[in-house]
Amino acid sequence: MDYGPAAPHGPDMTGTHNPIHQMDQNERQIFNYLLRPDDLYNEDGVYWADLPLAKQVKFVSSYDAKETKREASNVWAMFKVDPLSPAAFYFRNMVLPGAGLGLEGYVLFSIGNLKPLFSAGFPTCWGSKATVCNATWIAAVEYLEICGIIVGQILVGILGDWLGRRWGLIQDATIMFLGLLMLTASWGVTLNGWVICYVWSLFFYGIGVGGEYPMTATSGMENAVGSGKVSTKEDRLHRGRKVTSAFLMQGWGQFFNQVILIVLLLCFHHGSGNGPYSKVAVQWTYRISFAIPAVGTLWLVYYRTYKMRAAGKQLAAAKKKSKVTGYDTQSLKLTFTYFGPRLIATAGAWFANDVFFYGNKLFQNEFITVITHSGTSIMPGWLYNLINVGVSLVGYYLASFLIDSKLYGRKKMQMIGFLMDFVLFIVPAFHYKYYTSSEHIGAFQAMYFLSSFFNQFGPNAVTFLVAAEVYPTPIRATAHGFSAACGKLGALLAAVMYNYIDTPTKFHVVPWFGLMGMLVTLLFLPDTTGLDLKEQERRWQYIRAGRESDYHGIAIHPKHLSLWERFRGVGRHYDPDLDYQQKIEELRQDWEAEQMRKGGEKGADHDDDADDSVWSSEVSTYFGKTSKSPMIPAHQKSLNEKYMDDDTSSPERELK
């Protein structure tokens, strides 16, 4: 619907429309079905977050159990028809949307995996006693790609809100494909020339990787939400799972990179993983490891160009409502005005998380050396890293399964993850010699692996999701890109800082970023678990019209506001009964606009966001008999009278 310069007018106080208490039972059931879905409201029409704690737990647990049973039966039904169909469904809905991030995980984290191989094969260039290559360029390998990612996150985030999601996705895949070709073919007249070429290839590839963050998050979320007037149950119950299932492909990218490197080294090093390693074996191993994902990235360019034509549909609808073409600068200003503290939460928490996450990944060889002790073979370190990635994948999947749980959800998951990372690093920091001794190395190993688990089952998954979820559609990619870029500043800090401090000092420095992340999350992050994002868009329309105080819906329920927003009184206008009336009046406006369009009235443009399934006979009958608008065509009023006389259909049959 197009509100023009004004937001929805709210409940009618002029007497033009009949009051809600004149609804008959069928009509009330229809409106409750549309406006108070049973996954959010109990049988008395009370929002789940308004229930007392005991009833809240009972309501959520009961519905979740029913939904789990429904999904299990659907999977079993698919399996009976075709045993491979569940796998095909997973590939289509989880793997393909996250393919770009899978490639990102593969290439980005190959830096830490390849570093010991390069050091072993080219000790005069990459080793600790290098004499041939410039130490500055060797150090740049670990941070120049991060600089490229930051550029991509900001640039593509803006372009994604300006030109659309689809073009951003195509651009990212194209840049990553060209970057992989550069990495595969990188070489120089001297070893130092090769390092320089390798570094700038990583920077170029990083631009494409950076764009994947805002594009994958926003397009995945908006495809989950859909573009109809009324949100779907799939969106409300599984939106977080859909996005994080795409994000966890990052973990599979790390896993396959390590597996492929192990297999390639065995192939080119005569079936042995032990040193010494020839320069030819090192070159073939690393070049083929980059050539393999290049093939997949080329296919991704094709897929996004020809199979994802509707990726930006919801953004286009949002711009049409606001009468905006190009970049929505007004929304950008309003975001800073109304959602500034949320930027502190999403950007600050991501910064703190990436000091942990990327620091550990880029310098994982040093950490694992503490466990395995130094040796001539790189294979034990790679095998331990494979275990670490496996533990991380368990965290990714558990986050995906629980991120939509109203009893746990986004905010608690992120806070607990940060807290556990803090504890698991601060304990060995103050007893480093004790835990790295041969008698207690098992405990050290367990804490390091558990820190990887809680990083995925916590801030790494949640920051990716909420950085898009807590902002309105017109500015979503920009806000996500900005937050992700701040996160990569944390990764850059780790990449630079870790080059100048030893491993024991790293354990003293890193934990405090976990504590910082937990506090920022506690104070400034709203909990969007269980929130219908259509409601957030409704609130945004009121904000754009300068009538924030006229919005009374669940987007300002205390459950879905941060501590800071509650302190500022953002939720003081929450009123579920008044909001119910407002929603009916907004539907009336949509219905009247639709009737004018069907009647051929001038100026009644068709709404691309329309969803005709909303207009069941009961809804049309109610609006027809209570409408006093002279603009409604006479033939529609006749149809409404016929519905009132003849219609005896049930709500269940009418609703689609």
Residue pairs with C-beta under 8 A, 6 or more apart in sequence:
1 229
1 321
1 586
1 589
1 590
1 593
1 607
1 609
2 320
2 321
2 323
2 593
2 605
2 607
3 321
3 541
3 545
4 323
5 545
6 545
6 547
7 541
7 542
7 544
7 545
7 547
7 550
7 551
8 538
8 541
8 542
8 582
8 585
8 586
8 589
9 585
9 589
10 550
10 578
10 581
10 582
10 585
11 578
11 581
11 582
11 585
12 585
16 628
17 585
17 588
17 626
17 627
17 628
18 625
18 626
20 580
20 581
20 584
22 626
23 31
23 622
26 618
26 650
26 651
27 618
27 619
27 621
27 622
29 618
29 651
30 616
30 618
30 619
30 651
30 654
30 655
31 584
31 619
31 622
32 41
32 45
33 651
33 655
34 230
34 587
34 614
34 619
35 580
35 583
35 584
36 45
36 580
37 233
37 236
38 63
39 63
39 67
39 233
39 236
39 237
40 47
40 48
40 236
40 530
40 532
40 554
41 47
41 48
42 48
42 51
42 55
42 59
45 580
46 576
47 554
47 557
47 576
48 56
48 59
48 60
48 406
48 530
49 56
49 406
49 530
49 554
49 557
49 558
49 559
49 560
50 557
50 576
51 59
56 406
56 407
57 407
60 405
60 406
60 407
61 407
64 405
67 237
75 86
78 85
78 86
78 89
79 85
79 86
82 88
93 242
93 245
94 242
94 245
94 246
94 249
95 102
95 249
96 303
97 216
97 219
97 220
97 223
97 242
97 245
97 246
98 216
98 220
98 245
98 246
98 247
98 248
98 249
98 250
99 249
99 296
99 300
99 303
100 169
100 172
100 173
100 176
100 212
100 215
100 216
100 300
101 212
101 213
101 216
101 246
101 247
101 249
101 250
101 253
102 249
102 250
102 252
102 253
102 256
103 176
103 253
103 293
103 296
103 297
103 300
104 176
104 209
104 212
104 250
104 253
105 249
105 250
105 251
105 252
105 253
105 254
105 257
106 253
106 254
106 256
106 257
106 293
107 176
107 180
107 183
107 205
107 209
107 253
107 257
107 290
107 293
108 145
108 149
108 206
108 209
108 361
109 253
109 254
109 257
109 361
109 362
110 257
110 261
110 289
110 290
111 141
111 142
111 145
111 202
111 362
112 361
112 362
112 363
112 364
112 365
112 385
113 257
113 258
113 261
113 382
113 385
114 261
114 286
114 289
115 126
115 141
115 365
116 365
116 378
116 381
117 261
117 265
117 277
117 282
117 285
117 286
117 378
118 125
118 126
118 282
118 286
119 126
119 127
119 128
120 275
120 276
120 277
120 282
120 376
120 378
121 277
121 278
121 279
121 281
121 282
121 283
122 191
122 279
122 282
123 129
123 130
124 130
124 131
124 132
124 133
124 191
125 132
125 133
125 138
125 191
125 192
125 195
126 133
126 138
130 138
132 190
132 191
132 192
133 191
133 192
133 195
134 192
134 195
137 192
137 195
137 196
137 199
138 195
139 496
139 499
140 199
141 195
141 198
141 199
141 202
142 362
142 363
142 495
142 499
143 492
143 495
143 496
144 199
144 200
144 202
144 203
144 206
145 199
145 202
145 203
145 205
145 206
145 209
146 206
146 358
146 488
146 491
146 492
146 495
147 203
147 206
147 492
148 202
148 203
148 204
148 205
148 206
148 207
148 209
148 210
149 206
149 207
149 209
149 210
149 485
149 488
149 491
150 210
150 485
150 488
150 489
150 492
151 206
151 207
151 210
152 172
152 175
152 206
152 207
152 208
152 209
152 210
152 211
152 212
153 210
153 211
153 213
153 214
153 481
153 482
153 484
153 485
153 488
154 210
154 481
154 482
154 485
155 207
155 210
155 211
155 481
156 168
156 171
156 172
156 207
156 210
156 211
156 214
156 215
156 477
156 481
157 211
157 213
157 214
157 477
157 478
157 479
157 480
157 481
157 482
157 484
157 485
158 327
158 477
158 478
158 481
159 167
159 168
159 171
159 211
160 167
160 168
160 211
160 214
160 215
160 218
160 477
160 478
160 481
161 315
161 327
161 328
161 474
161 475
161 476
161 477
161 478
162 326
162 327
164 311
164 312
164 315
164 316
165 215
165 218
165 219
165 222
165 311
165 312
165 315
165 477
166 219
166 304
166 308
166 309
166 310
166 311
166 312
167 312
168 211
168 214
168 215
168 477
169 215
169 216
169 219
169 304
169 308
169 311
170 301
170 304
170 305
171 208
171 211
172 208
172 209
172 211
172 212
172 215
173 208
173 297
173 300
173 301
173 304
174 208
174 301
175 204
175 205
175 207
175 208
175 211
176 205
176 208
176 209
176 212
176 297
176 300
177 294
177 297
177 298
177 300
177 301
178 204
179 201
179 202
179 204
179 205
179 206
179 207
179 208
180 205
180 290
180 291
180 293
180 294
180 297
181 294
182 197
182 200
182 201
182 204
182 205
183 198
183 201
183 202
183 205
183 290
184 287
184 290
184 291
184 294
185 287
186 194
186 197
186 198
186 201
187 193
187 194
187 197
188 194
188 195
188 196
188 197
210 481
210 484
210 485
210 488
211 481
213 464
213 480
213 481
213 484
214 468
214 476
214 477
214 478
214 480
214 481
214 484
215 477
216 246
216 247
217 243
217 247
217 464
217 465
217 467
217 468
217 480
218 315
218 468
218 476
218 477
218 480
219 308
219 311
219 312
220 242
220 243
220 246
221 239
221 242
221 243
221 465
221 468
221 469
221 476
221 533
222 313
222 314
222 315
222 473
222 476
223 242
223 311
223 314
224 234
224 235
224 238
224 239
224 242
224 243
225 231
225 232
225 235
225 239
225 314
225 533
225 534
226 232
226 235
226 314
227 313
227 314
227 317
227 608
227 609
228 609
228 610
228 611
228 613
228 614
229 534
229 587
229 590
229 609
229 610
229 611
229 614
230 534
230 611
230 614
231 532
231 533
231 534
235 532
235 533
236 530
236 532
237 404
238 404
239 404
239 469
239 533
240 400
240 403
240 404
240 409
240 410
240 465
240 469
240 529
241 400
241 401
241 403
241 404
243 464
243 465
243 468
243 469
244 396
244 399
244 400
244 403
244 461
244 464
244 465
245 400
247 396
247 461
247 464
247 465
248 393
248 396
248 397
248 399
248 400
248 456
248 461
250 396
251 389
251 392
251 393
251 396
251 456
252 393
254 361
254 389
254 392
255 386
255 389
255 390
255 393
257 289
258 382
258 385
258 386
258 389
259 386
260 289
260 292
261 285
261 289
261 382
262 273
262 379
262 382
262 383
262 386
264 284
264 285
264 288
264 289
265 273
265 277
265 281
265 285
265 379
266 272
266 273
268 280
268 281
268 284
268 285
269 277
269 278
269 281
269 285
273 377
273 378
273 379
273 382
274 376
274 377
274 379
275 376
275 377
275 378
276 376
277 378
304 311
313 608
314 473
315 473
315 474
315 476
316 608
317 608
317 609
318 472
318 473
318 474
318 537
319 325
319 328
319 474
320 608
320 609
321 541
321 609
322 328
322 330
322 331
322 474
322 544
324 330
324 331
324 474
328 474
328 475
330 544
331 472
331 474
331 475
331 544
332 475
332 478
334 543
334 544
335 343
335 471
335 472
335 475
335 479
336 343
338 543
338 548
339 470
339 471
339 479
341 524
341 562
341 564
341 565
342 470
342 471
342 524
342 525
342 526
342 562
343 479
343 482
343 483
344 520
344 524
345 466
345 470
345 520
345 521
345 523
345 524
345 525
345 526
345 562
346 463
346 466
346 467
346 470
346 479
346 480
346 483
346 525
347 467
347 482
347 483
347 486
347 487
348 486
348 516
348 517
348 520
348 524
349 414
349 418
349 459
349 463
349 517
349 520
349 521
349 525
350 459
350 463
350 467
350 483
350 484
350 486
350 487
350 490
351 486
351 487
351 489
351 490
351 513
352 418
352 459
352 490
352 513
352 514
352 516
352 517
352 520
353 418
353 455
353 459
353 460
353 463
353 487
353 490
353 513
353 517
354 487
354 488
354 489
354 490
354 491
354 494
355 490
355 491
355 493
355 494
355 510
355 513
356 421
356 451
356 455
356 459
356 510
356 513
356 514
357 455
357 460
357 491
358 488
358 490
358 491
358 494
358 495
359 491
359 494
359 495
359 497
359 498
359 506
359 510
360 367
360 451
360 452
360 455
362 491
362 494
362 495
362 498
363 494
363 498
363 506
364 385
364 388
365 381
366 498
366 503
367 448
367 503
368 381
368 384
368 385
368 388
369 381
370 436
370 444
370 503
371 384
371 441
371 444
371 445
371 448
372 380
372 381
372 384
387 449
388 448
388 449
388 452
391 449
391 450
391 452
391 453
392 452
392 453
392 455
392 456
393 456
394 453
394 456
394 457
395 452
395 453
395 454
395 455
395 456
395 457
395 458
395 461
396 456
396 457
396 461
398 457
399 413
399 456
399 457
399 458
399 461
399 462
400 461
402 408
402 409
402 413
403 409
403 410
403 413
403 461
403 462
403 465
403 529
404 529
404 530
405 529
406 529
406 530
408 529
409 527
409 529
409 530
410 462
410 465
410 466
410 469
410 525
410 527
410 528
410 529
411 462
411 521
411 525
411 526
411 527
411 529
412 527
413 457
413 458
413 461
413 462
414 458
414 459
414 462
414 463
414 466
414 517
414 521
414 525
415 518
415 521
415 522
416 454
416 458
417 454
417 455
417 457
417 458
417 459
417 460
417 462
418 458
418 459
418 514
418 515
418 517
418 518
418 521
419 514
419 515
419 518
420 450
420 451
420 454
420 458
421 451
421 454
421 455
421 458
421 459
421 511
421 514
422 511
422 512
422 514
422 515
422 518
423 511
424 447
424 448
424 450
424 451
424 454
425 447
425 451
425 507
425 510
425 511
425 514
426 511
427 435
427 447
428 435
428 436
428 444
428 447
428 507
429 504
429 507
429 508
429 511
432 504
432 507
434 440
435 441
435 443
435 444
435 447
436 444
459 517
459 521
463 483
463 487
464 484
466 525
466 528
467 479
467 480
467 483
467 484
468 476
468 477
468 479
468 480
469 528
469 533
470 525
470 526
470 528
471 479
471 480
472 536
472 537
472 540
473 537
473 540
490 513
494 510
497 509
498 506
501 509
522 563
523 562
523 563
523 564
524 562
524 563
524 564
525 562
526 560
526 561
526 562
526 565
527 559
527 560
528 536
528 560
530 559
531 554
531 555
531 560
532 554
535 553
535 554
535 555
536 555
538 551
538 553
538 555
538 586
539 548
539 551
539 553
539 555
539 556
542 548
542 550
542 551
543 551
549 573
550 573
551 573
551 579
552 573
552 574
552 575
552 576
552 578
552 579
552 582
553 574
553 576
553 579
553 582
553 583
554 560
554 574
554 576
554 579
556 570
556 571
556 573
556 574
557 571
557 574
558 566
558 571
558 574
561 570
561 571
565 571
587 614
587 619
587 623
588 623
588 626
588 627
590 607
590 610
590 614
591 615
591 619
591 620
591 623
592 623
592 627
592 629
592 631
592 632
593 604
593 607
594 607
594 610
594 612
594 615
595 632
595 633
595 636
596 604
596 631
596 632
596 633
597 604
597 605
597 606
598 633
598 636
599 632
599 633
599 635
599 636
600 633
601 631
601 633
613 655
613 656
616 651
616 654
616 655
617 643
617 647
617 649
617 654
618 647
618 651
618 654
620 639
620 640
620 643
621 640
621 643
621 644
621 647
623 640
624 632
624 636
624 637
624 639
624 640
624 641
624 643
625 640
625 644
